C-alpha cells in the first residue's frame, strides 16, 4: 500500500498503513449489508478514497491540534484518512444518517481513533450555538455545487479558520463568489491536482474572515431552491 502513496508524495508510517488497510477491509465487509460506497476495489479505495482524502492536508496549512468537522461524513471521507494521517487533528463527523453514524462509530472503535460523531442535518447543527463557529477547519467531499456547500459548511468555521472543499475538475468558484462573501468567507486559493490514475481534482480553500450572518444556513429546501 505504501508504494501507491509514495507516488502521490505521501509518506505513511507502518502503523498508518496498517490502519488504512484495516479500515478498507472493514468498510468492504460492512458495505455488503449497508450501502456506504460504490468503490470497493482495493486499488480504487487507495486512490479515490485514501489519497484523495489525504492530499489536501499536504496542500493546506492546518495547524497542529486544529478542531475539525467533516460535514456529510458519509463513509468517513475525507475525515478518517485525514485523522489517521494527522492524529493530532480533532474531528467531529457529522451525518444525517443513523446507519452511517453507526458505521463511523464502529470504524473508529476498530481503529482505536477518537472522533466525535454528530447525528444531525447540517443546516440544523450550523444554527446550534454548540457547533456554530466552533471549528478551525470544516471539510466536505460532496457532489453539491460549491455555493451550496458553502452555506452548509461556513457557519461551522470560526473567524480565521478555513473551509476545505474537495471538488472535481470543474471550476465552480465563479458561481460561488457571492455565497463565499455573503457567508463571511474569502477565497484564498484553488489548487488543481491529479490523482495517480489520472482523475482531475480541485481543492478550494476558503478563509473565514468575518461572522456568518445569523440567517444562515437556511432550511435545506430554500438552499436547494435558491442557492446563494
LINNOR-V127159 format. One line per field, one symbol per residue. psi: psi as a letter, one per 40 degrees, with the letter a starting at -180 (. if undefined). Layout:
BEGIN
psi = ???
END
This chain:
BEGIN
psi = dddddddefhhiidddddddddddddddddedehhdiehehddddddeddddddddeeeighihehhihhhfdbefhedddddddgeeihhhhhiehdddddddddddddefihihihhiiddddeehdddhfeiehiihgieiidddddddddddhiheaihhhhiadhheddeeddddddeeihhdihhhihideehiihhhhhhheiihideiiiiddddddgi.
END
